[in-house]
Amino acid sequence: MAEIIAGIRVPDSTLAREATGLLREHGGPLLLAHSLRVYLFGAIQGRHRGWAIDHELFYVGAVFHDLGLTARYRSPDHRFEVDGANAARDFLRANGIDDESAGVVWDAIALHTTPEIPWHKRPEIALMNGGTAADVIGRGLDEIPVADREAILAAYPRVDFACGIVRAFVDGLADRPATAFGTFNADLLERGLPGYRRTNFCDLIDANPLGG
């Protein structure tokens, strides 16, 4: 029987169950709970705005959105968002989902840490950013009734989340710190990776061999 939390049905299709199984196997309890909260918070934001969304696609996107941090899915040279997006697209294609739908999920994951731009695209893409921001930094919680927040947190508690998510990012990016350039991921590495020094864009301008 499908789980219903805060009036939102958690997808229970074969596709959704297989995606959740990969998250359980490779993401661990912290990313599992976080990803389910992202789905639920984002879905409630969509309901608040009166948006129609493809809940199954949105769910798969939420499940994969941070898997690019994990040993199974991370690459040596891509941003973690791209790794997660690529993994989700491959998973969807392997399960017979058309390229257009897989492309929506790719965009949702690839853009989920990018300010503003996702909100000018399809609801599934916008709400991936919205659900993530709500869970990680509390932005957009005004669109989620307190009773719904409490129901979500009861189902998927934030156990040592603040420290745990920083550690997950640092561990997932430590061997490719250059991919953090131009993103908030540099903040996480600056906080948690000894010896890390962020690249300053002005320095790159100054070092351009074309000169001043």
Helices and strands as residue ranges (DSSP letters): E 4-5, E 8-9, H 14-49, H 55-64, G 67-69, H 80-94, H 99-110, G 117-120, H 123-137, G 141-143, H 146-155, H 161-173, G 177-180, H 185-192, H 201-206
